[in-house]
Amino acid sequence: MTKNLHIHSVTEITAYIKGTLEEDVRLQDVLIKGEISDYRPPTKHLYFSLKDSGAILPCVMFEDKMQNLKFDLKNGLEVIARGSIGVYSPRGRYQLYVTELFPMGRGLLYLAYEKLKKELMEKGYFDPARKTPLPFLPQRIGIVTSPKGAAIKDILKVLDERFPNLDITISPCRVQGEEAPEEIARAIENLNQYGKIDVIIVGRGGGSIEDLFAFNDKLVADAIYNSRIPIISAVGHEIDQTIADLVADERAPTPSAAAQQVVPRKDELLLRLSEKKGKLKSLIMRKKEIMEKEIVKFQKLLQARHPRKSVLELKQRIDEYRRRTCDYLKALIQHKRNFFLRLTQDFVQHSPHYQLSLSKEKMKTTTEKLKQSILRDIEKKNNTLTHLTNKLKALSPYSVLKRGYSICLSLPELKIITEHSQVKKGDKVKIRLYKGHLHSQIYKIEEK
């Protein structure tokens, strides 16, 4: 009979129980409240039990998790523990592996915090995409805090040190107690209604979780979320994180740090502006030097291509165009003449009376078309010739003479004089004007 039975070892059945418990999601990341008992001061890890009127649950908290404890444990203290149920195999007992531990009062606050945090996260209150960047250099700053606390003094001191004479508006409120959430929310709304604000600092100094809990209220979260003005949250110290920090557009670890994030140092800003001004001036000077070099280069290029240097070349081209035009017109007239003679011969060869009449009419029409074609061609070539002639005249020395210039010729050689070294005092010269000539004698020579 025993052949059909599977006999488990203690290790096997314990491993099965351990796997069953640890795979049950209802036993993972659970919150359990109870009274501490069997507490022993820790050597490395923390061992104790949670009990109520009906049961006892062994617990262990490892060294790395103990660093988050913010209160002293003792037997009889009511707490809320967070952790997962598992099995310690060597002793064959199940126990709670604790990750977080809160006194009963703070535990309830923590649960409320976690519940609101989850709700707001699902609604998108923490979404980075909806957050507004802080302005680079705000001129008008709003502050939501207690007017009597250390936070307002720290903020005002840092703002004045970094950028004096800013326009600062304080919207006072309580920052702890039952009425604090409503006052904080109203203070934020008042600054939004005032409208003449570029950025808002919301915060207070450090304190216990109870002291800071006003900033974990939905009223405050809604006011920050609905603010049209960017908000930086600065609640408590760096280790504290409130719902206000998560909803705000920016978070600072302390009120003083918030003031530092809101405005740059004026002296540093002026120094950066001075450096940029110097760089811009250097850039402008370099651009100016480049432009001046380009201007000089183009001036030299223009001098190399002066119109006077191309006058002879243009004159030769005009002469060539004129010759080609005349040759073309002669050839065209001869071609049309030969064509006309051929038509006449054909007409004579086919001379019936009717054919003669038709041919006369056809010849008349053809002759007229030919005449018009020749006249158009001649007119076109004449226009071209006239245009080129006018260009030549414009470049002719006579045109220059007409504008008041003159040509000086040596006597009796009649050579053109271009330099003072070609003549001496007493020489006779002939000066050609646009109309007429002048005979003169050199009485003085100037080199310039």
PyMOL commands that set and color helices and strands:
alter all, ss='L'
color gray80, all
select helices_A, chain A and resi 2-4+10-23+25-27+63-66+104-122+128-130+150-162+180-194+209-216+218-226+243-247+255-262+266-304+307-349+353-395+397-402+420-422
alter helices_A, ss='H'
color red, helices_A
select strands_A, chain A and resi 30-40+46-51+56-61+78-88+93-103+140-145+167-172+199-204+231-235+250-251+407-410+428-432+437-441
alter strands_A, ss='S'
color yellow, strands_A
deselect
rebuild
show_as cartoon
